[in-house]
Amino acid sequence: MVAQEIIRRLSGIVGKDNVRASEEDRRVYSYDGTSTWMHMPDLVVFPTETAHVEAVLKVANEAKIPVTPRGGGTNVSGGSVPIRGGIALVMTKMNRILGIDPGNLSATVQAGVVLMDLQKALAAKNLFFPPDPQSFLGATMGGIISENAGGPVCLKYGVTKQYILGIKAVLPTGRTIQFGGITLKNVVGYDLVSLLTGSEGTLAVITEAVLRLMPMPPARKTIIALFDDLPRSGETVSAILDAGTVPAKIELLDNWVVRNINRITGMGLPEEAAAMLMFECDGAEEMVAHDSEKVIGVCRAMGATGVIIAKDAQQAQAYWKARSAGFAAVFSAAPTVLAEDVTVPRTRMAEFIRRVTDICKRADLEVTVIGHAGDGNLHPSVMTDQRDPAHFERAKRAIDEIIEAAIEFGGVLSGEHGIGLEKQKFMRRTQDPTFIEIMKQIKRIFDPNGILNPGKIWED
């Protein structure tokens, strides 16, 4: 437990109301978006400015108290679970948009800004921040940067690291550093902005960021294609890209996901097909018309049993709102859900999907596949129950096989959710030991006492 003297000092820094020690408060910050990890912090601290973060980290570093930075807690890697106890440093009160600069296509935000709030503010100026994790209603910018989050539009626009120009962050020793800047081009020294982006809160606490923005596309069109074979839908993705068209989004939902989205939303998506591909084409009017025709033509040539075109922006928004409910549909369908986040080469996606279904069929397990098919980032999810040890063990073995298959096919452990606690055991199996040792050496430079988000990424 954290000593009373430490609590007194922290209360003097952030105010008594921003230091919480009750069991109820600690329990709220003991878990994240996963269904398998929970560990209570000893103390919950809410900074409201960078100076608070500096002072809190100085106290923690001196006393060697673990500190776990946290935003909205929507991550699904166990990355914001305070596995070593200590302080949960919750950044949600640092939630101001500090400035939007349309002339330089940039914005400066605090770490606790919720992505949805940012997008609303940007839309008023006909701008947007392309990375779009499906947890946008609660995900905060500090967490999005720390996880190098992705989302549906990453196919065309890229992931978070392509849109971070500068970061203000506090080192575990309490020193604030400005990484990067406000310009699009910046090749001064090592790219430490990219190093912090995706570091999962293990190197520094991000307090502010300068974001690169894009103008809002003038036109969009949403298309849904239905298939009677799940792997065939995966093959269609490569065929569309081979045809020279790059939609903004290509999303894959299997029949199980579609039925369960309908269950929780009442949306009424078509349930007769084995798989559904959702597309969004964006850009100039003539380009959207051209790309949409290409998408529809390829889908039909690949055997789509039906094609639906959203009649207007309102209907398109309803379809994408239903898609964003996909993970809620998955996680509400079983007591425990083992949801994976792997990326495989697009050309091997159909083969990987077949392997996933075969693995789970042999183990008599219910599995569903949802994902950002355009960039090969899939989320196979196995339904189980931790209270049934035999079933849970079968499910864990199946997940191991699924991840091993992704690596076999030339893929990677994570496309957008990070390693956190969920995938530590796979790091040593799949990564060069030198790679892991380099990361550990970098960690020691930033965090000599090892206080910041300890126990994550690699197994200590």
Order of alpha helices (4+ residues) and beta strands (2+ residues): alpha-beta-alpha-beta-alpha-beta-beta-beta-beta-alpha-beta-alpha-alpha-beta-beta-alpha-beta-beta-beta-alpha-beta-alpha-beta-alpha-beta-alpha-alpha-beta-beta-alpha-beta-beta-alpha-alpha-alpha
